Amino acid sequence: MPFPTSRSKPHAPRTGAAVATTDAESGTEGADRAEDLRKSLYALKVMHERGLLPTEQYEAEVARLKGDPT
């Protein structure tokens, strides 16, 4: 196999494999809806408590995730 040069075209990344590996490492592969909801609500709570999310937006996102028509 010849040595790569600056003119060599890089191989296309295998994003599918990378995503699958990331999902497996983060534990999100096959997570159920209740667990996804719990994690999303917790993330919103943390962002709100740290002042990264205004109260109005926090409440709207929580209602949206829970399915409340507000």
N, CA, C, O and CB atoms as a CASP TS submission, in Angstrom:
PFRMAT TS
TARGET T0000
AUTHOR 0000-0000-0000
METHOD Language model
MODEL 1
PARENT N/A
ATOM      1  N   MET     1       0.852  -1.174   0.000  1.00  0.00           N
ATOM      2  CA  MET     1       0.000   0.000   0.000  1.00  0.00           C
ATOM      3  C   MET     1       0.897   1.235   0.000  1.00  0.00           C
ATOM      4  O   MET     1       1.830   1.313   0.800  1.00  0.00           O
ATOM      5  CB  MET     1      -0.969  -0.001   1.227  1.00  0.00           C
ATOM      6  N   PRO     2       0.638   2.191  -0.869  1.00  0.00           N
ATOM      7  CA  PRO     2       1.472   3.394  -0.924  1.00  0.00           C
ATOM      8  C   PRO     2       1.240   4.275   0.300  1.00  0.00           C
ATOM      9  O   PRO     2       0.183   4.242   0.930  1.00  0.00           O
ATOM     10  CB  PRO     2       1.184   4.188  -2.207  1.00  0.00           C
ATOM     11  N   PHE     3       2.260   5.058   0.609  1.00  0.00           N
ATOM     12  CA  PHE     3       2.140   5.984   1.724  1.00  0.00           C
ATOM     13  C   PHE     3       1.199   7.126   1.357  1.00  0.00           C
ATOM     14  O   PHE     3       1.204   7.582   0.214  1.00  0.00           O
ATOM     15  CB  PHE     3       3.521   6.530   2.128  1.00  0.00           C
ATOM     16  N   PRO     4       0.397   7.591   2.302  1.00  0.00           N
ATOM     17  CA  PRO     4      -0.504   8.711   1.998  1.00  0.00           C
ATOM     18  C   PRO     4       0.290   9.991   1.761  1.00  0.00           C
ATOM     19  O   PRO     4       1.345  10.202   2.361  1.00  0.00           O
ATOM     20  CB  PRO     4      -1.516   8.920   3.143  1.00  0.00           C
ATOM     21  N   THR     5      -0.215  10.813   0.906  1.00  0.00           N
ATOM     22  CA  THR     5       0.402  12.106   0.628  1.00  0.00           C
ATOM     23  C   THR     5      -0.587  13.196   0.969  1.00  0.00           C
ATOM     24  O   THR     5      -1.735  12.922   1.319  1.00  0.00           O
ATOM     25  CB  THR     5       0.854  12.214  -0.851  1.00  0.00           C
ATOM     26  N   SER     6      -0.139  14.429   0.866  1.00  0.00           N
ATOM     27  CA  SER     6      -1.041  15.538   1.155  1.00  0.00           C
ATOM     28  C   SER     6      -2.178  15.591   0.147  1.00  0.00           C
ATOM     29  O   SER     6      -3.205  16.223   0.394  1.00  0.00           O
ATOM     30  CB  SER     6      -0.279  16.862   1.157  1.00  0.00           C
ATOM     31  N   ARG     7      -1.995  14.928  -0.986  1.00  0.00           N
ATOM     32  CA  ARG     7      -3.046  14.908  -2.002  1.00  0.00           C
ATOM     33  C   ARG     7      -4.006  13.739  -1.815  1.00  0.00           C
ATOM     34  O   ARG     7      -5.024  13.647  -2.501  1.00  0.00           O
ATOM     35  CB  ARG     7      -2.429  14.846  -3.384  1.00  0.00           C
ATOM     36  N   SER     8      -3.682  12.860  -0.896  1.00  0.00           N
ATOM     37  CA  SER     8      -4.550  11.709  -0.665  1.00  0.00           C
ATOM     38  C   SER     8      -5.887  12.169  -0.109  1.00  0.00           C
ATOM     39  O   SER     8      -5.960  13.061   0.736  1.00  0.00           O
ATOM     40  CB  SER     8      -3.885  10.706   0.295  1.00  0.00           C
ATOM     41  N   LYS     9      -6.917  11.550  -0.594  1.00  0.00           N
ATOM     42  CA  LYS     9      -8.256  11.877  -0.107  1.00  0.00           C
ATOM     43  C   LYS     9      -8.527  11.040   1.142  1.00  0.00           C
ATOM     44  O   LYS     9      -8.378   9.819   1.106  1.00  0.00           O
ATOM     45  CB  LYS     9      -9.346  11.618  -1.211  1.00  0.00           C
ATOM     46  N   PRO    10      -8.920  11.674   2.238  1.00  0.00           N
ATOM     47  CA  PRO    10      -9.187  10.898   3.450  1.00  0.00           C
ATOM     48  C   PRO    10     -10.406  10.002   3.250  1.00  0.00           C
ATOM     49  O   PRO    10     -11.315  10.318   2.483  1.00  0.00           O
ATOM     50  CB  PRO    10      -9.403  11.832   4.657  1.00  0.00           C
ATOM     51  N   HIS    11     -10.397   8.892   3.953  1.00  0.00           N
ATOM     52  CA  HIS    11     -11.529   7.975   3.885  1.00  0.00           C
ATOM     53  C   HIS    11     -12.741   8.600   4.562  1.00  0.00           C
ATOM     54  O   HIS    11     -12.606   9.375   5.509  1.00  0.00           O
ATOM     55  CB  HIS    11     -11.179   6.622   4.539  1.00  0.00           C
ATOM     56  N   ALA    12     -13.915   8.258   4.071  1.00  0.00           N
ATOM     57  CA  ALA    12     -15.154   8.764   4.672  1.00  0.00           C
ATOM     58  C   ALA    12     -15.291   8.189   6.078  1.00  0.00           C
ATOM     59  O   ALA    12     -15.011   7.010   6.294  1.00  0.00           O
ATOM     60  CB  ALA    12     -16.399   8.396   3.797  1.00  0.00           C
ATOM     61  N   PRO    13     -15.715   8.999   7.022  1.00  0.00           N
ATOM     62  CA  PRO    13     -15.874   8.504   8.388  1.00  0.00           C
ATOM     63  C   PRO    13     -17.028   7.513   8.476  1.00  0.00           C
ATOM     64  O   PRO    13     -17.987   7.579   7.707  1.00  0.00           O
ATOM     65  CB  PRO    13     -16.104   9.668   9.358  1.00  0.00           C
ATOM     66  N   ARG    14     -16.917   6.617   9.408  1.00  0.00           N
ATOM     67  CA  ARG    14     -17.976   5.635   9.637  1.00  0.00           C
ATOM     68  C   ARG    14     -18.855   6.151  10.772  1.00  0.00           C
ATOM     69  O   ARG    14     -18.743   5.705  11.913  1.00  0.00           O
ATOM     70  CB  ARG    14     -17.385   4.214   9.976  1.00  0.00           C
ATOM     71  N   THR    15     -19.721   7.090  10.443  1.00  0.00           N
ATOM     72  CA  THR    15     -20.522   7.741  11.484  1.00  0.00           C
ATOM     73  C   THR    15     -21.493   6.783  12.144  1.00  0.00           C
ATOM     74  O   THR    15     -21.763   6.909  13.339  1.00  0.00           O
ATOM     75  CB  THR    15     -21.283   8.909  10.902  1.00  0.00           C
ATOM     76  N   GLY    16     -22.019   5.839  11.403  1.00  0.00           N
ATOM     77  CA  GLY    16     -22.954   4.882  11.996  1.00  0.00           C
ATOM     78  C   GLY    16     -22.321   4.117  13.135  1.00  0.00           C
ATOM     79  O   GLY    16     -22.928   3.934  14.190  1.00  0.00           O
ATOM     80  N   ALA    17     -21.095   3.670  12.914  1.00  0.00           N
ATOM     81  CA  ALA    17     -20.385   2.932  13.955  1.00  0.00           C
ATOM     82  C   ALA    17     -20.076   3.837  15.139  1.00  0.00           C
ATOM     83  O   ALA    17     -20.171   3.409  16.289  1.00  0.00           O
ATOM     84  CB  ALA    17     -19.091   2.326  13.399  1.00  0.00           C
ATOM     85  N   ALA    18     -19.710   5.073  14.870  1.00  0.00           N
ATOM     86  CA  ALA    18     -19.394   6.009  15.953  1.00  0.00           C
ATOM     87  C   ALA    18     -20.618   6.302  16.800  1.00  0.00           C
ATOM     88  O   ALA    18     -20.532   6.359  18.027  1.00  0.00           O
ATOM     89  CB  ALA    18     -18.831   7.312  15.389  1.00  0.00           C
ATOM     90  N   VAL    19     -21.753   6.487  16.150  1.00  0.00           N
ATOM     91  CA  VAL    19     -22.988   6.775  16.890  1.00  0.00           C
ATOM     92  C   VAL    19     -23.381   5.582  17.740  1.00  0.00           C
ATOM     93  O   VAL    19     -23.769   5.747  18.896  1.00  0.00           O
ATOM     94  CB  VAL    19     -24.135   7.141  15.927  1.00  0.00           C
ATOM     95  N   ALA    20     -23.286   4.387  17.184  1.00  0.00           N
ATOM     96  CA  ALA    20     -23.633   3.185  17.939  1.00  0.00           C
ATOM     97  C   ALA    20     -22.730   3.028  19.153  1.00  0.00           C
ATOM     98  O   ALA    20     -23.193   2.659  20.233  1.00  0.00           O
ATOM     99  CB  ALA    20     -23.536   1.945  17.048  1.00  0.00           C
ATOM    100  N   THR    21     -21.448   3.307  18.978  1.00  0.00           N
ATOM    101  CA  THR    21     -20.512   3.219  20.093  1.00  0.00           C
ATOM    102  C   THR    21     -20.844   4.260  21.149  1.00  0.00           C
ATOM    103  O   THR    21     -20.827   3.962  22.343  1.00  0.00           O
ATOM    104  CB  THR    21     -19.071   3.399  19.604  1.00  0.00           C
ATOM    105  N   THR    22     -21.142   5.467  20.723  1.00  0.00           N
ATOM    106  CA  THR    22     -21.497   6.533  21.662  1.00  0.00           C
ATOM    107  C   THR    22     -22.761   6.179  22.427  1.00  0.00           C
ATOM    108  O   THR    22     -22.822   6.373  23.641  1.00  0.00           O
ATOM    109  CB  THR    22     -21.684   7.862  20.923  1.00  0.00           C
ATOM    110  N   ASP    23     -23.775   5.659  21.731  1.00  0.00           N
ATOM    111  CA  ASP    23     -25.008   5.257  22.397  1.00  0.00           C
ATOM    112  C   ASP    23     -24.740   4.176  23.435  1.00  0.00           C
ATOM    113  O   ASP    23     -25.267   4.227  24.546  1.00  0.00           O
ATOM    114  CB  ASP    23     -26.030   4.763  21.376  1.00  0.00           C
ATOM    115  N   ALA    24     -23.925   3.207  23.071  1.00  0.00           N
ATOM    116  CA  ALA    24     -23.623   2.125  23.997  1.00  0.00           C
ATOM    117  C   ALA    24     -22.878   2.647  25.219  1.00  0.00           C
ATOM    118  O   ALA    24     -23.140   2.205  26.338  1.00  0.00           O
ATOM    119  CB  ALA    24     -22.803   1.041  23.302  1.00  0.00           C
ATOM    120  N   GLU    25     -21.955   3.580  25.017  1.00  0.00           N
ATOM    121  CA  GLU    25     -21.187   4.126  26.132  1.00  0.00           C
ATOM    122  C   GLU    25     -22.040   4.996  27.038  1.00  0.00           C
ATOM    123  O   GLU    25     -21.845   5.009  28.254  1.00  0.00           O
ATOM    124  CB  GLU    25     -20.014   4.925  25.614  1.00  0.00           C
ATOM    125  N   SER    26     -22.988   5.725  26.451  1.00  0.00           N
ATOM    126  CA  SER    26     -23.806   6.628  27.253  1.00  0.00           C
ATOM    127  C   SER    26     -25.007   5.928  27.862  1.00  0.00           C
ATOM    128  O   SER    26     -25.681   6.492  28.724  1.00  0.00           O
ATOM    129  CB  SER    26     -24.270   7.791  26.414  1.00  0.00           C
ATOM    130  N   GLY    27     -25.278   4.720  27.430  1.00  0.00           N
ATOM    131  CA  GLY    27     -26.400   3.983  27.978  1.00  0.00           C
ATOM    132  C   GLY    27     -27.733   4.365  27.385  1.00  0.00           C
ATOM    133  O   GLY    27     -28.767   4.035  27.964  1.00  0.00           O
ATOM    134  N   THR    28     -27.756   5.057  26.238  1.00  0.00           N
ATOM    135  CA  THR    28     -29.030   5.468  25.657  1.00  0.00           C
ATOM    136  C   THR    28     -29.565   4.472  24.651  1.00  0.00           C
ATOM    137  O   THR    28     -30.696   4.613  24.184  1.00  0.00           O
ATOM    138  CB  THR    28     -28.886   6.804  25.003  1.00  0.00           C
ATOM    139  N   GLU    29     -28.779   3.475  24.310  1.00  0.00           N
ATOM    140  CA  GLU    29     -29.241   2.489  23.342  1.00  0.00           C
ATOM    141  C   GLU    29     -30.355   1.659  23.972  1.00  0.00           C
ATOM    142  O   GLU    29     -30.139   0.982  24.977  1.00  0.00           O
ATOM    143  CB  GLU    29     -28.072   1.581  22.868  1.00  0.00           C
ATOM    144  N   GLY    30     -31.535   1.712  23.384  1.00  0.00           N
ATOM    145  CA  GLY    30     -32.659   0.921  23.856  1.00  0.00           C
ATOM    146  C   GLY    30     -33.309   1.453  25.121  1.00  0.00           C
ATOM    147  O   GLY    30     -34.112   0.750  25.735  1.00  0.00           O
ATOM    148  N   ALA    31     -32.991   2.658  25.525  1.00  0.00           N
ATOM    149  CA  ALA    31     -33.618   3.223  26.722  1.00  0.00           C
ATOM    150  C   ALA    31     -35.107   3.416  26.471  1.00  0.00           C
ATOM    151  O   ALA    31     -35.518   3.810  25.380  1.00  0.00           O
ATOM    152  CB  ALA    31     -32.952   4.569  27.118  1.00  0.00           C
ATOM    153  N   ASP    32     -35.900   3.137  27.484  1.00  0.00           N
ATOM    154  CA  ASP    32     -37.339   3.273  27.291  1.00  0.00           C
ATOM    155  C   ASP    32     -37.784   4.724  27.429  1.00  0.00           C
ATOM    156  O   ASP    32     -37.025   5.585  27.873  1.00  0.00           O
ATOM    157  CB  ASP    32     -38.089   2.400  28.287  1.00  0.00           C
ATOM    158  N   ARG    33     -39.010   4.971  27.044  1.00  0.00           N
ATOM    159  CA  ARG    33     -39.532   6.344  27.023  1.00  0.00           C
ATOM    160  C   ARG    33     -39.571   6.973  28.405  1.00  0.00           C
ATOM    161  O   ARG    33     -39.288   8.163  28.551  1.00  0.00           O
ATOM    162  CB  ARG    33     -40.921   6.363  26.423  1.00  0.00           C
ATOM    163  N   ALA    34     -39.917   6.196  29.418  1.00  0.00           N
ATOM    164  CA  ALA    34     -39.987   6.743  30.775  1.00  0.00           C
ATOM    165  C   ALA    34     -38.609   7.210  31.242  1.00  0.00           C
ATOM    166  O   ALA    34     -38.479   8.254  31.881  1.00  0.00           O
ATOM    167  CB  ALA    34     -40.552   5.692  31.752  1.00  0.00           C
ATOM    168  N   GLU    35     -37.599   6.433  30.918  1.00  0.00           N
ATOM    169  CA  GLU    35     -36.240   6.809  31.305  1.00  0.00           C
ATOM    170  C   GLU    35     -35.785   8.041  30.528  1.00  0.00           C
ATOM    171  O   GLU    35     -35.139   8.925  31.091  1.00  0.00           O
ATOM    172  CB  GLU    35     -35.266   5.639  31.068  1.00  0.00           C
ATOM    173  N   ASP    36     -36.115   8.104  29.247  1.00  0.00           N
ATOM    174  CA  ASP    36     -35.785   9.286  28.441  1.00  0.00           C
ATOM    175  C   ASP    36     -36.446  10.532  29.016  1.00  0.00           C
ATOM    176  O   ASP    36     -35.818  11.587  29.106  1.00  0.00           O
ATOM    177  CB  ASP    36     -36.222   9.083  26.977  1.00  0.00           C
ATOM    178  N   LEU    37     -37.717  10.411  29.406  1.00  0.00           N
ATOM    179  CA  LEU    37     -38.449  11.539  29.986  1.00  0.00           C
ATOM    180  C   LEU    37     -37.798  11.973  31.294  1.00  0.00           C
ATOM    181  O   LEU    37     -37.611  13.165  31.534  1.00  0.00           O
ATOM    182  CB  LEU    37     -39.929  11.167  30.221  1.00  0.00           C
ATOM    183  N   ARG    38     -37.456  11.006  32.134  1.00  0.00           N
ATOM    184  CA  ARG    38     -36.833  11.321  33.422  1.00  0.00           C
ATOM    185  C   ARG    38     -35.515  12.070  33.218  1.00  0.00           C
ATOM    186  O   ARG    38     -35.249  13.058  33.902  1.00  0.00           O
ATOM    187  CB  ARG    38     -36.591  10.032  34.234  1.00  0.00           C
ATOM    188  N   LYS    39     -34.701  11.606  32.287  1.00  0.00           N
ATOM    189  CA  LYS    39     -33.418  12.262  32.030  1.00  0.00           C
ATOM    190  C   LYS    39     -33.607  13.662  31.458  1.00  0.00           C
ATOM    191  O   LYS    39     -32.879  14.587  31.817  1.00  0.00           O
ATOM    192  CB  LYS    39     -32.577  11.421  31.073  1.00  0.00           C
ATOM    193  N   SER    40     -34.583  13.816  30.571  1.00  0.00           N
ATOM    194  CA  SER    40     -34.837  15.131  29.976  1.00  0.00           C
ATOM    195  C   SER    40     -35.324  16.118  31.024  1.00  0.00           C
ATOM    196  O   SER    40     -34.876  17.265  31.055  1.00  0.00           O
ATOM    197  CB  SER    40     -35.863  15.021  28.845  1.00  0.00           C
ATOM    198  N   LEU    41     -36.237  15.682  31.881  1.00  0.00           N
ATOM    199  CA  LEU    41     -36.747  16.556  32.938  1.00  0.00           C
ATOM    200  C   LEU    41     -35.635  16.939  33.915  1.00  0.00           C
ATOM    201  O   LEU    41     -35.569  18.080  34.373  1.00  0.00           O
ATOM    202  CB  LEU    41     -37.900  15.870  33.690  1.00  0.00           C
ATOM    203  N   TYR    42     -34.773  15.993  34.226  1.00  0.00           N
ATOM    204  CA  TYR    42     -33.660  16.282  35.130  1.00  0.00           C
ATOM    205  C   TYR    42     -32.702  17.296  34.508  1.00  0.00           C
ATOM    206  O   TYR    42     -32.234  18.212  35.186  1.00  0.00           O
ATOM    207  CB  TYR    42     -32.907  14.990  35.484  1.00  0.00           C
ATOM    208  N   ALA    43     -32.414  17.131  33.224  1.00  0.00           N
ATOM    209  CA  ALA    43     -31.516  18.069  32.541  1.00  0.00           C
ATOM    210  C   ALA    43     -32.106  19.474  32.541  1.00  0.00           C
ATOM    211  O   ALA    43     -31.394  20.450  32.777  1.00  0.00           O
ATOM    212  CB  ALA    43     -31.247  17.607  31.094  1.00  0.00           C
ATOM    213  N   LEU    44     -33.406  19.577  32.279  1.00  0.00           N
ATOM    214  CA  LEU    44     -34.064  20.887  32.306  1.00  0.00           C
ATOM    215  C   LEU    44     -33.986  21.502  33.701  1.00  0.00           C
ATOM    216  O   LEU    44     -33.720  22.695  33.847  1.00  0.00           O
ATOM    217  CB  LEU    44     -35.535  20.762  31.864  1.00  0.00           C
ATOM    218  N   LYS    45     -34.220  20.679  34.726  1.00  0.00           N
ATOM    219  CA  LYS    45     -34.180  21.160  36.111  1.00  0.00           C
ATOM    220  C   LYS    45     -32.796  21.710  36.446  1.00  0.00           C
ATOM    221  O   LYS    45     -32.676  22.784  37.035  1.00  0.00           O
ATOM    222  CB  LYS    45     -34.555  20.026  37.091  1.00  0.00           C
ATOM    223  N   VAL    46     -31.767  20.982  36.073  1.00  0.00           N
ATOM    224  CA  VAL    46     -30.394  21.413  36.362  1.00  0.00           C
ATOM    225  C   VAL    46     -30.083  22.722  35.642  1.00  0.00           C
ATOM    226  O   VAL    46     -29.517  23.640  36.236  1.00  0.00           O
ATOM    227  CB  VAL    46     -29.380  20.322  35.948  1.00  0.00           C
ATOM    228  N   MET    47     -30.452  22.810  34.360  1.00  0.00           N
ATOM    229  CA  MET    47     -30.194  24.046  33.607  1.00  0.00           C
ATOM    230  C   MET    47     -30.940  25.222  34.226  1.00  0.00           C
ATOM    231  O   MET    47     -30.405  26.329  34.300  1.00  0.00           O
ATOM    232  CB  MET    47     -30.606  23.878  32.131  1.00  0.00           C
ATOM    233  N   HIS    48     -32.173  24.986  34.671  1.00  0.00           N
ATOM    234  CA  HIS    48     -32.959  26.058  35.296  1.00  0.00           C
ATOM    235  C   HIS    48     -32.321  26.489  36.617  1.00  0.00           C
ATOM    236  O   HIS    48     -32.196  27.683  36.889  1.00  0.00           O
ATOM    237  CB  HIS    48     -34.419  25.597  35.534  1.00  0.00           C
ATOM    238  N   GLU    49     -31.920  25.519  37.432  1.00  0.00           N
ATOM    239  CA  GLU    49     -31.306  25.841  38.723  1.00  0.00           C
ATOM    240  C   GLU    49     -29.986  26.593  38.568  1.00  0.00           C
ATOM    241  O   GLU    49     -29.623  27.389  39.434  1.00  0.00           O
ATOM    242  CB  GLU    49     -31.075  24.569  39.519  1.00  0.00           C
ATOM    243  N   ARG    50     -29.278  26.350  37.489  1.00  0.00           N
ATOM    244  CA  ARG    50     -27.996  27.025  37.247  1.00  0.00           C
ATOM    245  C   ARG    50     -28.175  28.359  36.542  1.00  0.00           C
ATOM    246  O   ARG    50     -27.194  29.040  36.244  1.00  0.00           O
ATOM    247  CB  ARG    50     -27.082  26.134  36.422  1.00  0.00           C
ATOM    248  N   GLY    51     -29.412  28.738  36.274  1.00  0.00           N
ATOM    249  CA  GLY    51     -29.679  30.020  35.649  1.00  0.00           C
ATOM    250  C   GLY    51     -29.478  30.032  34.149  1.00  0.00           C
ATOM    251  O   GLY    51     -29.397  31.101  33.545  1.00  0.00           O
ATOM    252  N   LEU    52     -29.395  28.859  33.536  1.00  0.00           N
ATOM    253  CA  LEU    52     -29.182  28.767  32.097  1.00  0.00           C
ATOM    254  C   LEU    52     -30.490  28.738  31.316  1.00  0.00           C
ATOM    255  O   LEU    52     -30.492  28.857  30.090  1.00  0.00           O
ATOM    256  CB  LEU    52     -28.372  27.535  31.776  1.00  0.00           C
ATOM    257  N   LEU    53     -31.604  28.578  32.030  1.00  0.00           N
ATOM    258  CA  LEU    53     -32.906  28.469  31.387  1.00  0.00           C
ATOM    259  C   LEU    53     -33.901  29.327  32.166  1.00  0.00           C
ATOM    260  O   LEU    53     -34.125  29.082  33.352  1.00  0.00           O
ATOM    261  CB  LEU    53     -33.380  26.979  31.314  1.00  0.00           C
ATOM    262  N   PRO    54     -34.502  30.333  31.516  1.00  0.00           N
ATOM    263  CA  PRO    54     -35.480  31.170  32.212  1.00  0.00           C
ATOM    264  C   PRO    54     -36.678  30.343  32.691  1.00  0.00           C
ATOM    265  O   PRO    54     -37.004  29.316  32.096  1.00  0.00           O
ATOM    266  CB  PRO    54     -35.956  32.306  31.294  1.00  0.00           C
ATOM    267  N   THR    55     -37.321  30.789  33.753  1.00  0.00           N
ATOM    268  CA  THR    55     -38.441  30.062  34.343  1.00  0.00           C
ATOM    269  C   THR    55     -39.546  29.790  33.338  1.00  0.00           C
ATOM    270  O   THR    55     -40.087  28.685  33.299  1.00  0.00           O
ATOM    271  CB  THR    55     -38.999  30.832  35.512  1.00  0.00           C
ATOM    272  N   GLU    56     -39.891  30.786  32.519  1.00  0.00           N
ATOM    273  CA  GLU    56     -40.974  30.599  31.550  1.00  0.00           C
ATOM    274  C   GLU    56     -40.635  29.494  30.557  1.00  0.00           C
ATOM    275  O   GLU    56     -41.483  28.665  30.226  1.00  0.00           O
ATOM    276  CB  GLU    56     -41.258  31.908  30.802  1.00  0.00           C
ATOM    277  N   GLN    57     -39.404  29.487  30.090  1.00  0.00           N
ATOM    278  CA  GLN    57     -38.987  28.465  29.126  1.00  0.00           C
ATOM    279  C   GLN    57     -38.919  27.094  29.801  1.00  0.00           C
ATOM    280  O   GLN    57     -39.298  26.084  29.207  1.00  0.00           O
ATOM    281  CB  GLN    57     -37.614  28.827  28.505  1.00  0.00           C
ATOM    282  N   TYR    58     -38.440  27.065  31.030  1.00  0.00           N
ATOM    283  CA  TYR    58     -38.376  25.810  31.784  1.00  0.00           C
ATOM    284  C   TYR    58     -39.766  25.204  31.934  1.00  0.00           C
ATOM    285  O   TYR    58     -39.972  24.023  31.657  1.00  0.00           O
ATOM    286  CB  TYR    58     -37.744  26.040  33.170  1.00  0.00           C
ATOM    287  N   GLU    59     -40.714  26.022  32.373  1.00  0.00           N
ATOM    288  CA  GLU    59     -42.077  25.530  32.570  1.00  0.00           C
ATOM    289  C   GLU    59     -42.712  25.074  31.262  1.00  0.00           C
ATOM    290  O   GLU    59     -43.423  24.070  31.234  1.00  0.00           O
ATOM    291  CB  GLU    59     -42.937  26.610  33.210  1.00  0.00           C
ATOM    292  N   ALA    60     -42.460  25.803  30.181  1.00  0.00           N
ATOM    293  CA  ALA    60     -43.011  25.428  28.877  1.00  0.00           C
ATOM    294  C   ALA    60     -42.427  24.102  28.398  1.00  0.00           C
ATOM    295  O   ALA    60     -43.152  23.258  27.872  1.00  0.00           O
ATOM    296  CB  ALA    60     -42.737  26.529  27.843  1.00  0.00           C
ATOM    297  N   GLU    61     -41.127  23.917  28.578  1.00  0.00           N
ATOM    298  CA  GLU    61     -40.485  22.670  28.144  1.00  0.00           C
ATOM    299  C   GLU    61     -40.953  21.483  28.975  1.00  0.00           C
ATOM    300  O   GLU    61     -41.178  20.398  28.438  1.00  0.00           O
ATOM    301  CB  GLU    61     -38.963  22.795  28.231  1.00  0.00           C
ATOM    302  N   VAL    62     -41.098  21.681  30.276  1.00  0.00           N
ATOM    303  CA  VAL    62     -41.591  20.609  31.143  1.00  0.00           C
ATOM    304  C   VAL    62     -43.005  20.220  30.718  1.00  0.00           C
ATOM    305  O   VAL    62     -43.316  19.035  30.607  1.00  0.00           O
ATOM    306  CB  VAL    62     -41.569  21.045  32.635  1.00  0.00           C
ATOM    307  N   ALA    63     -43.856  21.209  30.483  1.00  0.00           N
ATOM    308  CA  ALA    63     -45.229  20.931  30.047  1.00  0.00           C
ATOM    309  C   ALA    63     -45.234  20.204  28.704  1.00  0.00           C
ATOM    310  O   ALA    63     -46.007  19.266  28.509  1.00  0.00           O
ATOM    311  CB  ALA    63     -46.038  22.240  29.943  1.00  0.00           C
ATOM    312  N   ARG    64     -44.376  20.631  27.782  1.00  0.00           N
ATOM    313  CA  ARG    64     -44.309  19.992  26.466  1.00  0.00           C
ATOM    314  C   ARG    64     -43.886  18.534  26.592  1.00  0.00           C
ATOM    315  O   ARG    64     -44.470  17.655  25.959  1.00  0.00           O
ATOM    316  CB  ARG    64     -43.335  20.746  25.550  1.00  0.00           C
ATOM    317  N   LEU    65     -42.877  18.283  27.407  1.00  0.00           N
ATOM    318  CA  LEU    65     -42.399  16.912  27.573  1.00  0.00           C
ATOM    319  C   LEU    65     -43.442  16.016  28.232  1.00  0.00           C
ATOM    320  O   LEU    65     -43.568  14.839  27.896  1.00  0.00           O
ATOM    321  CB  LEU    65     -41.123  16.902  28.394  1.00  0.00           C
ATOM    322  N   LYS    66     -44.184  16.587  29.170  1.00  0.00           N
ATOM    323  CA  LYS    66     -45.210  15.808  29.859  1.00  0.00           C
ATOM    324  C   LYS    66     -46.493  15.690  29.051  1.00  0.00           C
ATOM    325  O   LYS    66     -47.382  14.911  29.395  1.00  0.00           O
ATOM    326  CB  LYS    66     -45.513  16.429  31.199  1.00  0.00           C
ATOM    327  N   GLY    67     -46.586  16.468  27.973  1.00  0.00           N
ATOM    328  CA  GLY    67     -47.769  16.396  27.128  1.00  0.00           C
ATOM    329  C   GLY    67     -48.896  17.299  27.570  1.00  0.00           C
ATOM    330  O   GLY    67     -50.030  17.124  27.124  1.00  0.00           O
ATOM    331  N   ASP    68     -48.618  18.266  28.438  1.00  0.00           N
ATOM    332  CA  ASP    68     -49.641  19.218  28.884  1.00  0.00           C
ATOM    333  C   ASP    68     -49.879  20.262  27.801  1.00  0.00           C
ATOM    334  O   ASP    68     -48.919  20.853  27.306  1.00  0.00           O
ATOM    335  CB  ASP    68     -49.221  19.902  30.213  1.00  0.00           C
ATOM    336  N   PRO    69     -51.122  20.502  27.423  1.00  0.00           N
ATOM    337  CA  PRO    69     -51.418  21.510  26.389  1.00  0.00           C
ATOM    338  C   PRO    69     -51.474  22.922  26.955  1.00  0.00           C
ATOM    339  O   PRO    69     -52.548  23.521  27.014  1.00  0.00           O
ATOM    340  CB  PRO    69     -52.738  21.188  25.707  1.00  0.00           C
ATOM    341  N   THR    70     -50.317  23.468  27.375  1.00  0.00           N
ATOM    342  CA  THR    70     -50.319  24.826  27.939  1.00  0.00           C
ATOM    343  C   THR    70     -49.706  25.811  26.997  1.00  0.00           C
ATOM    344  O   THR    70     -49.626  26.998  27.311  1.00  0.00           O
ATOM    345  CB  THR    70     -49.583  24.863  29.254  1.00  0.00           C
TER
END
